[in-house]
Amino acid sequence: MVEQLYILPILLFSVVIHEVAHGYMALKLGDPTAKMLGRLTLNPLPHIDPIGSIFIPLFSLLTAGGVFIAWAKPVPVDPTNFLRPRRDDFLVSIVGPTSNLLVAFVCSVAVILLGFVGATVNTAGSALAIDGLEFLTKMFYGGIYLNIVLAVFNLIPVPPLDGSHVLAAFLPARLARGYRSVGFAGILLIIFLMRVPAVSGTFHAVIEGIFAPFHTLISLFT
């Protein structure tokens, strides 16, 4: 649905923030790989994956009316540079989904502020200003839900998602290596799991549970 295209700018920003967060945390823990490759930037061009950042989100938006999955190029991380590889890999992995939850909070604040501005513009502003505010409000409000989806999806404990690295940090070393060797083949498992009603139902229930306090926060001020 073309009218839903307002979500694409915040989607692109959100997946970029997710990857930059990974790279920045890796840098702080001793791995400069992402920095050396120019990936610690908010410029979306180095991060865009033509399939995961553009085609898949646009296709799902136009055919299903919503974005269900999206990704940027994974930030390269060399764990051999870490002082404590298991702990540091856990921190690098968890910071991506955490960054999306922070973006969701920032989007909530933006919606609240736009509500205050809109109260003035609606009484004294031009039609163009009103339309602009409506676009931004829809974009940021959609960005709340979208970022929660990105955070929860990436925490699914199936390789190569961030959740698999989080889980691997608590497994015995040999088992963790075998588990993570599944690699991108895990995407097929994720697609299968998402078609299982119990799994997809749980996935959406978790998203709605996390979304509720953000919605409540907005309701308190608007």
N, CA and C of each residue as an Amber inpcrd file, in Angstrom:
protein
   666
   0.8420000  -1.1800000   0.0000000   0.0000000   0.0000000   0.0000000
   0.8850000   1.2400000   0.0000000   0.7280000   2.0680000  -1.0410000
   1.6150000   3.2130000  -1.2100000   1.5010000   4.1800000  -0.0400000
   0.2880000   4.3090000   0.5580000   0.1110000   5.2470000   1.6570000
   0.8990000   4.8470000   2.8900000   1.4280000   3.6090000   2.9060000
   2.1990000   3.1430000   4.0460000   3.7010000   3.4120000   3.9010000
   4.0930000   4.0860000   2.8270000   5.5140000   4.2980000   2.5690000
   6.1720000   5.2190000   3.5950000   5.3710000   5.8850000   4.4260000
   5.9420000   6.7650000   5.4520000   6.8700000   6.0180000   6.3970000
   6.7240000   4.6970000   6.4850000   7.5130000   3.9240000   7.4340000
   8.9350000   3.6850000   6.9400000   9.1840000   3.8160000   5.6410000
  10.4860000   3.4620000   5.0830000  11.6370000   4.3250000   5.6160000
  11.4850000   5.6570000   5.7660000  12.6210000   6.4260000   6.3140000
  13.0370000   5.9660000   7.7020000  12.0690000   5.7240000   8.5920000
  12.4170000   5.3010000   9.9470000  12.9420000   3.8740000   9.9540000
  12.4860000   3.0600000   9.0080000  13.0110000   1.7050000   8.8860000
  14.4890000   1.7340000   8.5240000  14.8380000   2.5310000   7.5250000
  16.2320000   2.6250000   7.0960000  17.1080000   3.1410000   8.2260000
  16.6460000   4.1630000   8.9180000  17.4050000   4.7180000  10.0410000
  17.5940000   3.6760000  11.1400000  16.5460000   2.9050000  11.3950000
  16.5780000   1.9450000  12.5020000  17.5500000   0.8030000  12.2580000
  17.5810000   0.2700000  11.0350000  18.5110000  -0.8280000  10.7610000
  19.9500000  -0.3280000  10.7300000  20.1440000   0.9360000  10.3340000
  21.4920000   1.5210000  10.3610000  21.9580000   1.6890000  11.8100000
  21.0890000   2.2310000  12.6670000  21.4300000   2.3910000  14.0820000
  21.7910000   1.0440000  14.7020000  21.0370000   0.0210000  14.3550000
  21.2730000  -1.3240000  14.8720000  22.6950000  -1.7850000  14.5460000
  23.1020000  -1.6130000  13.2990000  24.4340000  -2.0810000  12.8880000
  25.5430000  -1.1970000  13.4520000  25.3190000   0.1030000  13.4790000
  26.3320000   1.0030000  14.0480000  26.5490000   0.6850000  15.5290000
  25.4670000   0.3540000  16.2250000  25.5880000   0.0010000  17.6450000
  26.4840000  -1.2190000  17.8180000  26.2960000  -2.2310000  16.9650000
  27.1780000  -3.4040000  17.0090000  28.6430000  -2.9910000  16.8330000
  28.8830000  -2.2030000  15.7890000  30.2560000  -1.8210000  15.4700000
  30.8870000  -0.9490000  16.5410000  30.0940000  -0.0340000  17.1080000
  30.6300000   0.8590000  18.1380000  30.9850000   0.0880000  19.4020000
  30.1160000  -0.8490000  19.7820000  30.4110000  -1.6640000  20.9610000
  31.6540000  -2.5190000  20.7260000  31.7700000  -3.0850000  19.5210000
  32.9500000  -3.8840000  19.1960000  34.2200000  -3.0380000  19.3040000
  34.1460000  -1.7890000  18.8260000  35.2950000  -0.8870000  18.9150000
  35.6780000  -0.6400000  20.3670000  34.6810000  -0.4060000  21.2170000
  34.9430000  -0.1590000  22.6260000  35.5610000  -1.3770000  23.3110000
  35.2970000  -2.5600000  22.7570000  35.8160000  -3.7910000  23.3550000
  37.1020000  -4.2740000  22.6750000  37.6490000  -3.4380000  21.7930000
  38.9600000  -3.7390000  21.2340000  39.0120000  -4.1560000  19.7860000
  37.8630000  -4.2150000  19.0960000  37.8540000  -4.6370000  17.6980000
  37.5550000  -3.4390000  16.7900000  38.5630000  -2.9400000  16.0470000
  38.3610000  -1.7570000  15.1950000  37.9100000  -2.0940000  13.7740000
  37.5320000  -3.3380000  13.5130000  37.2210000  -3.7660000  12.1460000
  36.1540000  -2.8920000  11.4990000  35.0350000  -2.6800000  12.1810000
  33.9490000  -1.8820000  11.6040000  34.3950000  -0.4510000  11.3290000
  35.1790000   0.1090000  12.2430000  35.6670000   1.4720000  12.0410000
  36.5810000   1.5590000  10.8320000  37.4890000   0.5980000  10.6930000
  38.4280000   0.6060000   9.5710000  37.7180000   0.4610000   8.2260000
  36.5730000  -0.2100000   8.2380000  35.8190000  -0.4240000   6.9980000
  34.7580000   0.6540000   6.7620000  34.7800000   1.6950000   7.5750000
  33.8710000   2.8110000   7.3790000  32.4260000   2.5270000   7.7290000
  32.1910000   1.6000000   8.6650000  30.8210000   1.2250000   9.0120000
  30.2940000   1.9260000  10.2620000  31.1120000   2.7620000  10.9000000
  30.6270000   3.5010000  12.0640000  30.1260000   4.8750000  11.6200000
  29.1430000   4.8660000  10.7570000  28.5790000   6.0850000  10.2010000
  27.0710000   5.9460000  10.0900000  26.3610000   7.0760000  10.2400000
  24.9190000   7.0690000  10.0630000  24.5260000   7.2490000   8.6000000
  25.5240000   7.4580000   7.7460000  25.2550000   7.4750000   6.3030000
  24.7540000   6.0870000   5.9140000  23.5390000   5.9730000   5.3930000
  22.9790000   4.6450000   5.1380000  23.6580000   3.8810000   4.0070000
  24.3380000   4.5590000   3.1210000  24.8640000   3.8910000   1.9190000
  25.7920000   2.7080000   2.2250000  26.7540000   2.8420000   3.1690000
  27.6200000   1.6830000   3.4420000  26.8910000   0.5110000   4.0930000
  25.7070000   0.7610000   4.6320000  24.9880000  -0.2680000   5.3850000
  23.8940000  -0.9590000   4.5790000  23.4920000  -0.3660000   3.4710000
  22.3220000  -0.8720000   2.7540000  22.5960000  -2.2300000   2.1130000
  21.7160000  -3.1600000   2.3910000  21.6750000  -4.4310000   1.6770000
  20.5070000  -4.3190000   0.6900000  20.7700000  -4.3720000  -0.6160000
  19.6980000  -4.1450000  -1.5940000  18.4800000  -5.0410000  -1.3770000
  18.7280000  -6.2720000  -0.9340000  17.6090000  -7.1950000  -0.7200000
  16.9340000  -6.9090000   0.6210000  17.7130000  -6.9440000   1.6990000
  17.1380000  -6.8440000   3.0380000  16.7200000  -5.4490000   3.4440000
  17.3490000  -4.4040000   2.8810000  17.0370000  -3.0310000   3.2850000
  16.0290000  -2.3480000   2.3750000  15.8780000  -2.8570000   1.1580000
  15.0050000  -2.1810000   0.1930000  13.9340000  -3.1160000  -0.3690000
  14.3780000  -4.1950000  -1.0410000  13.4190000  -5.0270000  -1.7720000
  12.4290000  -5.7280000  -0.8530000  12.9330000  -6.4340000   0.1700000
  12.0490000  -7.1990000   1.0600000  11.0780000  -6.2830000   1.8130000
  11.5590000  -5.1740000   2.4440000  10.6030000  -4.2920000   3.1310000
   9.5770000  -3.6840000   2.1800000  10.0250000  -3.2340000   1.0020000
   9.1030000  -2.6110000   0.0580000   8.0920000  -3.6210000  -0.4620000
   8.5610000  -4.8200000  -0.7570000   7.6680000  -5.8700000  -1.2580000
   6.6160000  -6.2370000  -0.2120000   7.0540000  -6.4240000   1.0420000
   6.1040000  -6.8070000   2.0860000   5.1400000  -5.6620000   2.3920000
   5.6290000  -4.4220000   2.2640000   4.7800000  -3.2660000   2.5250000
   3.6810000  -3.1470000   1.4800000   4.0510000  -3.3310000   0.2280000
   3.0980000  -3.1550000  -0.8570000   2.1410000  -4.3340000  -0.9990000
   2.5900000  -5.5210000  -0.5990000   1.7400000  -6.7030000  -0.7800000
   0.9500000  -7.0620000   0.4770000   1.5410000  -6.8000000   1.6490000
   0.8870000  -7.2000000   2.8930000   0.5080000  -6.0180000   3.7870000
   0.9630000  -4.8140000   3.4090000   0.6000000  -3.6390000   4.1930000
   1.4270000  -3.4290000   5.4410000   2.5160000  -4.1650000   5.6000000
   3.3630000  -4.0030000   6.7730000   4.7390000  -4.5730000   6.5300000
   5.7240000  -4.0730000   7.2840000   7.0880000  -4.5760000   7.1940000
   7.2770000  -5.6240000   8.2820000   7.6220000  -6.8460000   7.8760000
   7.7420000  -7.9320000   8.8370000   9.1970000  -8.3370000   9.0740000
  10.0670000  -7.9990000   8.1400000  11.4720000  -8.3530000   8.2970000
  12.3060000  -7.4040000   7.4420000  13.4400000  -7.0040000   7.9690000
  14.3640000  -6.1390000   7.2340000  15.7250000  -6.2530000   7.8880000
  16.7530000  -6.0120000   7.1080000  18.0930000  -6.0510000   7.6830000
  19.0340000  -5.1990000   6.8490000  20.1450000  -4.8000000   7.4660000
  21.2220000  -4.1110000   6.7700000  22.3850000  -5.0810000   6.6360000
  23.4400000  -4.6570000   5.9390000  24.6290000  -5.4920000   5.8570000
  25.1850000  -5.6750000   7.2680000  25.4190000  -6.9010000   7.6880000
  25.9810000  -7.1080000   9.0370000  27.3280000  -6.4070000   9.1840000
  27.5170000  -5.7360000  10.3070000  28.8010000  -5.1050000  10.5890000
  29.8380000  -6.1900000  10.8640000  30.9790000  -6.1520000  10.1900000
  32.0020000  -7.1810000  10.4290000  32.6310000  -7.0420000  11.8080000
  32.7210000  -8.1460000  12.5010000  33.3160000  -8.1790000  13.8420000
  34.3380000  -9.3020000  13.8850000  35.5240000  -8.9980000  14.4080000
  36.5740000  -9.9990000  14.5480000  36.7620000 -10.3130000  16.0290000
  36.1740000 -11.4130000  16.5110000  36.2180000 -11.7230000  17.9550000
  37.6160000 -12.0080000  18.4780000  38.5720000 -12.2410000  17.5650000
  39.9410000 -12.4820000  18.0460000  40.5530000 -11.2250000  18.6560000
  39.9360000 -10.0840000  18.4010000  40.4190000  -8.8290000  18.9920000
  39.8640000  -8.5830000  20.3900000  38.9340000  -9.4120000  20.8190000
  38.3100000  -9.2190000  22.1270000  39.1910000  -9.7810000  23.2310000
  39.1980000  -9.0890000  24.3560000  39.9380000  -9.5580000  25.5210000
  39.2480000 -10.7720000  26.1370000  37.9160000 -10.7250000  26.2130000
  37.1130000 -11.8430000  26.7350000  36.0590000 -12.1780000  25.6740000
  36.4030000 -13.0410000  24.7210000  35.5710000 -13.2500000  23.5350000
  34.1120000 -13.5900000  23.8100000  33.8310000 -14.4960000  24.7510000
  32.4420000 -14.8890000  24.9840000  31.6270000 -13.7340000  25.5740000
  32.1800000 -13.0870000  26.5730000  31.4730000 -11.9580000  27.1710000
  31.3060000 -10.8330000  26.1650000  32.3810000 -10.5180000  25.4410000
  32.3470000  -9.3810000  24.5310000  31.4350000  -9.6450000  23.3330000
  31.3920000 -10.8820000  22.8540000  30.4730000 -11.2110000  21.7710000
  29.0230000 -11.0470000  22.2340000  28.7650000 -11.4290000  23.4850000
  27.4330000 -11.2330000  24.0660000  27.0730000  -9.7470000  24.0720000
  27.9900000  -8.8920000  24.5260000  27.7220000  -7.4590000  24.6150000
  27.5100000  -6.8450000  23.2350000  28.3390000  -7.2460000  22.2750000
  28.1890000  -6.7290000  20.9090000  26.8410000  -7.1460000  20.3330000
  26.4040000  -8.3480000  20.6360000  25.1480000  -8.8590000  20.0850000
  23.9330000  -8.2050000  20.7210000  23.9470000  -8.0480000  22.0360000
  22.7680000  -7.5330000  22.7330000  22.5590000  -6.0490000  22.4950000
  23.6200000  -5.3250000  22.1300000  23.4900000  -3.8810000  21.9750000
  22.6730000  -3.5190000  20.7390000  22.6100000  -4.4030000  19.7360000
  21.8070000  -4.1150000  18.5500000  20.3260000  -4.0130000  18.8680000
  19.7170000  -5.0780000  19.4240000  18.3120000  -4.9860000  19.8240000
  18.0530000  -3.8910000  20.8560000  19.0110000  -3.6860000  21.7620000
  18.8380000  -2.6240000  22.7570000  18.7470000  -1.2620000  22.0880000
  19.5530000  -1.0640000  21.0530000  19.5170000   0.2170000  20.3350000
  18.1500000   0.4370000  19.6990000  17.5120000  -0.6310000  19.2250000
  16.1870000  -0.4840000  18.6230000  15.1450000  -0.0990000  19.6670000
  15.2700000  -0.6240000  20.8740000  14.3450000  -0.2290000  21.9330000
  14.5590000   1.2400000  22.3260000  15.7990000   1.6950000  22.2860000
  16.0740000   3.1030000  22.5620000  15.4940000   3.9920000  21.4630000
  15.6080000   3.5350000  20.2140000  15.0070000   4.2900000  19.1020000
  13.4920000   4.3390000  19.2760000  12.8890000   3.2360000  19.7360000
  11.4440000   3.2170000  19.9830000  11.0720000   4.2690000  21.0320000
  11.8840000   4.3970000  22.0610000  11.6190000   5.4070000  23.0920000
  11.7400000   6.8200000  22.5150000  12.7840000   7.0490000  21.7120000
  12.9600000   8.3650000  21.0880000  11.7770000   8.6830000  20.1760000
  11.2920000   7.6800000  19.4470000  10.1180000   7.8780000  18.5930000
   8.9030000   8.2560000  19.4360000   8.7760000   7.6580000  20.6100000
   7.6550000   7.9820000  21.5010000   7.7220000   9.4470000  21.9320000
   8.9040000   9.8840000  22.3030000   9.0890000  11.2860000  22.6980000
   8.7630000  12.2070000  21.5270000   9.1850000  11.8130000  20.3210000
   8.9040000  12.6230000  19.1290000   7.4030000  12.7440000  18.8890000
   6.6710000  11.6450000  19.0740000   5.2140000  11.6750000  18.8990000
   4.5750000  12.6320000  19.9070000   5.0440000  12.5860000  21.1380000
   4.5050000  13.4810000  22.1800000   4.7730000  14.9400000  21.8240000
   6.0100000  15.2480000  21.4280000   6.3620000  16.6250000  21.0720000
   5.5770000  17.1010000  19.8560000   5.4130000  16.2230000  18.8690000
   4.6420000  16.5870000  17.6780000   3.1770000  16.8300000  18.0280000
   2.6920000  16.1270000  19.0530000   1.3240000  16.3640000  19.5030000
   1.1470000  17.7720000  20.0410000   2.1470000  18.2510000  20.8060000
   2.0900000  19.6160000  21.3270000   2.1600000  20.6350000  20.1890000
   3.0680000  20.3800000  19.2360000   3.1950000  21.2870000  18.0890000
   1.9100000  21.2680000  17.2650000   1.3480000  20.0790000  17.0800000
   0.1490000  19.9420000  16.2700000  -1.0300000  20.7030000  16.8400000
  -1.1110000  20.8160000  18.1600000  -2.2070000  21.5490000  18.7840000
  -2.1970000  23.0090000  18.3540000  -0.9940000  23.5530000  18.0920000
  -0.8750000  24.9360000  17.6360000  -1.0870000  25.0420000  16.1370000
  -0.4490000  24.1370000  15.4030000  -0.5100000  24.2040000  13.9430000
  -1.9240000  23.9750000  13.4370000  -2.6700000  23.0820000  14.0830000
  -4.0200000  22.7760000  13.6190000  -4.9650000  23.9590000  13.7220000
  -4.6290000  24.9110000  14.5880000  -5.4890000  26.0770000  14.7390000
  -4.9910000  27.2780000  13.9490000  -3.7130000  27.2800000  13.5950000
  -3.1740000  28.4670000  12.9380000  -2.3050000  28.1550000  11.7260000
  -2.0750000  26.8830000  11.4300000  -1.1410000  26.5310000  10.3810000
  -1.7820000  26.3340000   9.0160000  -0.9050000  26.1960000   8.0230000
  -1.3640000  25.9400000   6.6630000  -1.6510000  24.4590000   6.4880000
  -2.3200000  24.1440000   5.3910000  -2.6140000  22.7430000   5.0940000
  -1.3270000  21.9470000   4.9060000  -0.3010000  22.5790000   4.3060000
   0.9760000  21.8970000   4.0910000   1.6360000  21.5490000   5.4240000
   1.5920000  22.4920000   6.3630000   2.1930000  22.2440000   7.6840000
   1.4530000  21.1270000   8.4020000   0.1400000  21.1240000   8.2990000
  -0.6670000  20.0850000   8.9460000  -0.3560000  18.7260000   8.3480000
  -0.2420000  18.6600000   7.0100000   0.0810000  17.3900000   6.3530000
   1.4740000  16.9090000   6.7490000   2.4250000  17.8540000   6.8680000
   3.7800000  17.4940000   7.2700000   3.8230000  16.9220000   8.6740000
   3.0820000  17.5410000   9.5790000   3.0210000  17.0380000  10.9480000
   2.3540000  15.6670000  11.0120000   1.3240000  15.4810000  10.2060000
   0.6470000  14.1870000  10.1790000   1.5850000  13.0960000   9.6840000
   2.3710000  13.4210000   8.6430000   3.3390000  12.4610000   8.1090000
   4.3620000  12.0830000   9.1760000   4.9310000  13.0900000   9.8440000
   5.9610000  12.8300000  10.8530000   5.3950000  12.0440000  12.0300000
   4.1860000  12.3790000  12.4370000   3.5710000  11.6710000  13.5620000
   3.3570000  10.2050000  13.2120000   2.8430000   9.9410000  12.0080000
   2.6320000   8.5580000  11.5770000   3.9640000   7.8230000  11.4730000
   4.9940000   8.5060000  10.9730000   6.3000000   7.8750000  10.8080000
   6.8870000   7.4790000  12.1610000   6.8690000   8.4190000  13.1160000
   7.4620000   8.1230000  14.4190000   6.6240000   7.1230000  15.2100000
   5.2990000   7.2240000  15.0970000   4.4580000   6.2590000  15.8120000
   4.6700000   4.8610000  15.2300000   4.7320000   4.7790000  13.9140000
   5.0430000   3.4940000  13.2900000   6.4310000   3.0140000  13.6530000
   7.3600000   3.9670000  13.8540000   8.7230000   3.6140000  14.2140000
   8.8240000   2.9460000  15.5700000   7.9010000   3.2630000  16.4660000
   7.8940000   2.6030000  17.7810000   7.6770000   1.1080000  17.5910000
   6.5980000   0.7760000  16.9190000   6.2520000  -0.6350000  16.7190000
   7.3150000  -1.3430000  15.8860000   7.7700000  -0.6620000  14.8400000
   8.7710000  -1.2550000  13.9520000  10.0410000  -1.6160000  14.7070000
  10.5200000  -0.7230000  15.5580000  11.7570000  -0.9870000  16.2930000
  11.5900000  -2.0840000  17.3250000  10.3950000  -2.1880000  17.9000000
  10.1390000  -3.3020000  18.8090000  10.1710000  -4.6200000  18.0380000
   9.5840000  -4.6200000  16.8440000   9.6300000  -5.8180000  15.9990000
  11.0780000  -6.1930000  15.6880000  11.8900000  -5.2030000  15.3060000
  13.2950000  -5.4730000  14.9800000  14.0410000  -6.0320000  16.1930000
  13.7820000  -5.4640000  17.3660000  14.4630000  -5.9250000  18.5790000
  14.0800000  -7.3580000  18.9080000  12.7760000  -7.6440000  18.9030000
  12.3110000  -8.9850000  19.2560000  12.7480000 -10.0010000  18.2170000
  12.6180000  -9.6480000  16.9480000  13.0170000 -10.5720000  15.8820000
  14.4960000 -10.9340000  15.9990000  15.3380000  -9.9290000  16.2180000
  16.7740000 -10.1940000  16.2910000  17.1710000 -10.9670000  17.5290000
  16.3030000 -11.0090000  18.5400000  16.6100000 -11.7700000  19.7450000
  16.1310000 -13.2170000  19.6640000  15.5130000 -13.6040000  18.5480000
  15.1670000 -15.0120000  18.3650000  16.4670000 -15.8180000  18.3890000
  16.5740000 -16.8460000  19.2390000  17.8530000 -17.5600000  19.4080000
  18.1320000 -18.5880000  18.3220000  18.1030000 -18.1300000  17.0790000
  18.4200000 -18.9890000  15.9370000  19.4940000 -18.2920000  15.1150000
  20.6120000 -18.9630000  14.8100000  21.6480000 -18.3460000  13.9830000
  21.0600000 -17.9220000  12.6410000  21.5150000 -16.7990000  12.0900000
  22.6140000 -15.9380000  12.5490000  22.1430000 -14.7250000  13.3470000
  20.9350000 -14.7360000  13.8600000  20.4010000 -13.5740000  14.5620000
  21.1520000 -13.3120000  15.8660000  21.0260000 -12.0920000  16.3670000
  21.7330000 -11.6940000  17.5870000  21.4150000 -12.6070000  18.7590000
  20.1770000 -13.0860000  18.8060000  19.7780000 -13.9530000  19.9110000
  20.5900000 -15.2230000  19.9880000  21.0820000 -15.6910000  18.8440000
  21.9030000 -16.9060000  18.8540000  23.2470000 -16.6470000  19.5300000
  23.7870000 -15.4510000  19.3480000  25.0460000 -15.0940000  20.0110000
  24.8310000 -14.9390000  21.5150000  23.6790000 -14.3720000  21.8730000
  23.3550000 -14.2140000  23.2890000  23.2630000 -15.5790000  23.9570000
  22.5430000 -16.4990000  23.3150000  22.4050000 -17.8430000  23.8770000
  23.7450000 -18.5730000  23.9060000  24.5460000 -18.4200000  22.8540000
  25.8280000 -19.1170000  22.7710000  26.7650000 -18.7250000  23.9070000
  26.5950000 -17.5080000  24.4130000  27.4590000 -17.0470000  25.5030000
  27.2530000 -17.8620000  26.7730000  26.1190000 -18.5620000  26.8660000
  25.8150000 -19.3360000  28.0700000  25.9660000 -20.8420000  27.8450000
  26.3690000 -21.2380000  26.6460000  26.5580000 -22.6470000  26.3360000
  28.0160000 -23.0430000  26.5360000  28.2960000 -24.3290000  26.7790000
  29.6870000 -24.7930000  26.7900000  30.3490000 -24.4590000  25.4550000
  31.6380000 -24.1650000  25.4820000  32.3380000 -23.6600000  24.3020000
  32.1540000 -24.5530000  23.0810000  32.2870000 -25.8750000  23.2490000
  32.1820000 -26.7760000  22.1040000  30.7640000 -26.7680000  21.5310000
  29.7810000 -26.7830000  22.3980000  28.3910000 -26.7590000  21.9540000
  28.0640000 -25.4280000  21.2840000  28.6150000 -24.3470000  21.8230000
  28.3700000 -23.0170000  21.2540000  28.9220000 -22.9230000  19.8350000
  30.1080000 -23.4850000  19.6110000  30.6970000 -23.4460000  18.2630000
  29.8310000 -24.2060000  17.2760000  29.3630000 -25.3830000  17.6670000
  28.5140000 -26.1610000  16.7750000  27.1990000 -25.4730000  16.4990000
  26.6400000 -24.8650000  17.5260000  25.3650000 -24.1580000  17.4070000
  25.4760000 -22.9840000  16.4440000  26.5340000 -22.2010000  16.5800000
  26.6930000 -21.0210000  15.7350000  27.1290000 -21.3600000  14.3240000
  27.6510000 -22.5880000  14.1140000  28.0800000 -22.9770000  12.7630000
  26.9070000 -23.1580000  11.8100000  25.6820000 -23.1570000  12.3640000
  24.4920000 -23.2450000  11.5060000  24.4550000 -22.0870000  10.5240000
  24.9030000 -20.9110000  10.9690000  25.0220000 -19.7510000  10.0990000
  23.7010000 -19.3420000   9.4670000  23.7830000 -18.8960000   8.2140000
  22.6080000 -18.3520000   7.5320000  21.5850000 -19.4220000   7.1690000
  21.9360000 -20.6780000   7.3120000  20.9410000 -21.7300000   7.1080000
  19.8200000 -21.6150000   8.1270000  20.1130000 -20.9510000   9.2470000
  19.1040000 -20.7530000  10.2700000  17.9390000 -19.9070000   9.7960000
  18.1570000 -19.0980000   8.7450000  17.0740000 -18.2760000   8.2050000
  15.9220000 -19.1560000   7.7340000  16.2320000 -20.3060000   7.1490000
  15.1810000 -21.2280000   6.6990000  14.3760000 -21.7400000   7.8790000
  15.0680000 -22.0130000   8.9860000  14.3790000 -22.4620000  10.1940000
  13.4710000 -21.3630000  10.7370000  13.9520000 -20.1170000  10.6890000
  13.1450000 -19.0000000  11.1730000  11.8780000 -18.8530000  10.3400000
  12.0210000 -18.9550000   9.0220000  10.8540000 -18.8500000   8.1380000
   9.8480000 -19.9480000   8.4680000  10.3510000 -21.1560000   8.7230000
   9.4600000 -22.2630000   9.0820000   8.7700000 -21.9990000  10.4130000
   9.5580000 -21.5620000  11.4040000   9.0000000 -21.3360000  12.7460000
   7.9230000 -20.2600000  12.7270000   8.1170000 -19.2350000  11.8950000
   7.1580000 -18.1500000  11.8410000   5.8210000 -18.5770000  11.2320000
   5.8030000 -19.7500000  10.6200000   4.5690000 -20.2670000  10.0560000
   3.8490000 -21.1990000  11.0350000   4.4890000 -21.4400000  12.1750000
   3.8700000 -22.2520000  13.2250000   3.0450000 -21.3300000  14.1070000
   1.7190000 -21.5380000  14.2090000   0.8550000 -20.6060000  14.9470000
   1.3180000 -20.3220000  16.3750000   1.7720000 -21.3380000  17.0750000
   2.1960000 -21.1320000  18.4610000   3.3960000 -20.1970000  18.5340000
   4.3250000 -20.3440000  17.5790000   5.5250000 -19.5090000  17.5770000
   5.1870000 -18.0880000  17.1520000   4.4650000 -17.9410000  16.0400000
   4.1120000 -16.6030000  15.5720000   3.2190000 -15.8870000  16.5780000
   2.3260000 -16.6440000  17.2380000   1.4720000 -16.0410000  18.2500000
   2.2610000 -15.5150000  19.4280000   3.2440000 -16.2980000  19.8690000
   4.1150000 -15.8640000  20.9660000   4.9280000 -14.6420000  20.5620000
   5.4330000 -14.6620000  19.3420000   6.2250000 -13.5560000  18.8030000
   5.4190000 -12.2530000  18.8580000   4.1990000 -12.2960000  18.3640000
   3.3660000 -11.0920000  18.3360000   2.9120000 -10.6920000  19.7420000
   2.7010000 -11.6720000  20.6240000   2.3080000 -11.3580000  21.9930000
   3.4300000 -10.6170000  22.7200000   4.6670000 -11.0450000  22.5040000
   5.8140000 -10.3690000  23.1140000   5.9180000  -8.9380000  22.5960000
   5.7340000  -8.7620000  21.2920000   5.7930000  -7.4230000  20.6960000
   4.7240000  -6.5200000  21.2950000   3.4980000  -7.0330000  21.3780000
   2.4050000  -6.2310000  21.9380000   2.6590000  -5.9090000  23.4060000
   3.2400000  -6.8490000  24.1510000   3.5390000  -6.6030000  25.5520000
   4.5630000  -5.5080000  25.7450000   5.5710000  -5.4640000  24.8720000
   6.5980000  -4.4240000  24.9610000   6.0450000  -3.0930000  24.4600000
   5.1710000  -3.1520000  23.4550000   4.6040000  -1.9320000  22.8770000
   3.6770000  -1.2110000  23.8620000   3.0050000  -1.9720000  24.7220000
   1.9920000  -1.4030000  25.6170000   2.5030000  -0.2230000  26.4440000
   3.6600000  -0.3210000  27.1260000   4.1030000   0.8270000  27.9280000
   4.4400000   2.0570000  27.0880000   4.9270000   1.8490000  25.8610000
   5.1960000   2.9900000  24.9760000   3.8820000   3.6930000  24.6290000
   2.8580000   2.9010000  24.3300000   1.5480000   3.4630000  24.0120000
   0.9720000   4.1980000  25.2180000   1.1610000   3.6270000  26.4040000
   0.6800000   4.2640000  27.6180000   1.3750000   5.5950000  27.8540000
   2.6810000   5.6320000  27.6190000   3.4460000   6.8600000  27.7860000
   2.9020000   7.9650000  26.8930000   2.6370000   7.6290000  25.6410000
   2.1000000   8.6210000  24.7030000   0.7200000   9.0920000  25.1490000
  -0.0890000   8.1590000  25.6110000  -1.4530000   8.4830000  26.0400000
  -1.4660000   9.4420000  27.2190000  -0.4460000   9.3770000  28.0630000
  -0.3830000  10.2400000  29.2280000  -0.1760000  11.7090000  28.8470000
   0.4110000  11.9390000  27.6810000   0.7900000  13.3070000  27.3000000
   0.0210000  13.8350000  26.0830000  -0.8540000  13.0180000  25.5070000
  -1.5790000  13.4690000  24.3220000  -3.0740000  13.2840000  24.5110000
